[in-house]
Amino acid sequence: MVGEVFRFELAYALRRPATWVYAAVLLLVPFLMPHAIDGASQLLNSPDAVTNISAVLGGLGMLVS
């Protein structure tokens, strides 16, 4: 019974375009975010940059969920 409900909900979510848009945004933003930061003034893997990127991505994830 639970398997049927899960399969139905998964198929329903995969048919909706919003699911694919959210997935694309959440996959592309982490790759594009470091390029938006000025790489000349700080290293992209510095603790400050990682903290800022994590905060922005966390906020986007909260909006989606």
Backbone as numpy.savetxt, mean C-alpha at the origin, in Angstrom:
# Nx Ny Nz CAx CAy CAz Cx Cy Cz
-19.09 -24.99 4.93 -19.92 -23.79 4.93 -19.05 -22.53 4.93
-18.06 -22.50 5.81 -17.19 -21.33 5.90 -16.37 -21.20 4.62
-15.95 -22.32 4.05 -15.18 -22.29 2.81 -15.97 -21.71 1.66
-17.25 -22.02 1.59 -18.09 -21.48 0.53 -18.25 -19.97 0.67
-18.45 -19.51 1.90 -18.59 -18.07 2.14 -17.29 -17.36 1.80
-16.16 -17.93 2.22 -14.86 -17.33 1.92 -14.63 -17.26 0.41
-14.93 -18.35 -0.30 -14.74 -18.38 -1.75 -15.64 -17.35 -2.44
-16.89 -17.22 -1.99 -17.79 -16.24 -2.56 -17.29 -14.82 -2.34
-16.87 -14.52 -1.11 -16.39 -13.17 -0.79 -15.11 -12.84 -1.56
-14.23 -13.80 -1.70 -12.99 -13.58 -2.45 -13.30 -13.32 -3.92
-14.18 -14.12 -4.50 -14.54 -13.92 -5.91 -15.22 -12.57 -6.10
-16.06 -12.18 -5.15 -16.75 -10.90 -5.24 -15.75 -9.74 -5.17
-14.80 -9.83 -4.27 -13.81 -8.76 -4.12 -12.91 -8.67 -5.35
-12.55 -9.79 -5.93 -11.66 -9.78 -7.10 -12.35 -9.27 -8.36
-13.68 -9.30 -8.40 -14.42 -8.77 -9.55 -14.54 -7.26 -9.49
-14.38 -6.68 -8.33 -14.56 -5.23 -8.19 -13.29 -4.49 -8.60
-13.42 -3.41 -9.38 -12.23 -2.66 -9.80 -11.55 -1.93 -8.64
-12.30 -1.56 -7.61 -11.70 -0.86 -6.48 -10.63 -1.71 -5.80
-10.83 -3.01 -5.74 -9.84 -3.90 -5.14 -8.51 -3.80 -5.88
-8.57 -3.79 -7.20 -7.36 -3.72 -8.01 -6.70 -2.35 -7.93
-7.51 -1.31 -7.83 -6.94 0.05 -7.70 -6.22 0.18 -6.37
-6.85 -0.26 -5.29 -6.21 -0.21 -3.97 -4.93 -1.03 -3.95
-4.96 -2.21 -4.55 -3.77 -3.06 -4.58 -2.65 -2.39 -5.36
-2.98 -1.78 -6.49 -1.96 -1.11 -7.29 -1.36 0.07 -6.54
-2.20 0.85 -5.89 -1.69 2.01 -5.14 -0.79 1.56 -4.00
-1.23 0.55 -3.25 -0.43 0.09 -2.12 0.83 -0.64 -2.54
0.90 -1.11 -3.76 2.13 -1.74 -4.25 3.07 -0.73 -4.90
2.53 0.28 -5.55 3.37 1.24 -6.26 3.92 2.34 -5.36
3.17 2.75 -4.38 3.60 3.87 -3.52 4.92 3.57 -2.82
5.14 2.38 -2.25 6.45 2.15 -1.61 7.63 2.25 -2.57
7.42 1.91 -3.83 8.50 2.00 -4.79 8.73 3.43 -5.28
7.67 4.21 -5.34 7.79 5.58 -5.83 8.11 6.59 -4.74
7.80 6.28 -3.50 7.98 7.22 -2.40 9.43 7.64 -2.20
10.40 6.73 -2.22 11.79 7.18 -2.03 12.27 8.13 -3.13
11.71 8.03 -4.32 12.11 8.91 -5.40 11.52 10.30 -5.24
10.47 10.41 -4.45 9.87 11.72 -4.21 10.64 12.50 -3.15
11.42 11.79 -2.36 12.23 12.43 -1.33 13.52 12.93 -1.96
13.97 14.09 -1.55 15.22 14.64 -2.08 16.38 13.77 -1.61
16.93 12.99 -2.52 18.00 12.07 -2.17 19.33 12.75 -1.92
19.48 14.02 -2.31 20.75 14.71 -2.13 20.95 15.14 -0.67
19.87 15.43 0.04 20.02 15.94 1.40 20.07 14.83 2.44
19.55 13.65 2.13 19.61 12.55 3.08 19.62 11.23 2.32
20.14 10.21 2.98 20.15 8.89 2.37 18.75 8.30 2.40
18.39 7.53 1.39 17.05 6.97 1.31 16.80 5.89 2.34
17.84 5.25 2.84 17.65 4.23 3.85 18.00 4.73 5.26
18.04 6.04 5.43 18.30 6.59 6.76 17.08 6.37 7.65
17.29 6.32 8.96 16.16 6.10 9.86 15.06 7.14 9.72
15.44 8.39 9.45 14.44 9.44 9.29 13.59 9.19 8.04
14.21 8.83 6.95 13.47 8.57 5.71 12.58 7.34 5.84
13.08 6.31 6.46 12.30 5.08 6.65 11.09 5.36 7.55
11.28 6.16 8.59 10.17 6.51 9.48 9.10 7.31 8.74
9.51 8.28 7.96 8.54 9.10 7.22 7.79 8.27 6.19
8.48 7.42 5.47 7.83 6.58 4.47 6.86 5.62 5.14
7.27 5.03 6.26 6.39 4.11 6.98 5.14 4.80 7.49
5.28 6.03 7.95 4.12 6.77 8.44 3.13 7.07 7.32
3.63 7.47 6.18 2.75 7.77 5.05 2.06 6.51 4.55
2.81 5.44 4.41 2.22 4.18 3.94 1.23 3.61 4.95
1.52 3.76 6.22 0.58 3.32 7.25 -0.72 4.11 7.20
-0.62 5.41 6.97 -1.82 6.24 6.84 -2.65 5.86 5.63
-1.98 5.58 4.51 -2.71 5.13 3.31 -3.37 3.78 3.53
-2.67 2.90 4.20 -3.25 1.59 4.51 -4.46 1.68 5.42
-4.40 2.61 6.38 -5.55 2.80 7.26 -6.74 3.36 6.50
-6.50 4.24 5.54 -7.61 4.78 4.74 -8.26 3.68 3.90
-7.45 2.82 3.36 -8.00 1.75 2.52 -8.80 0.75 3.36
-8.28 0.43 4.53 -8.99 -0.57 5.35 -10.13 0.07 6.09
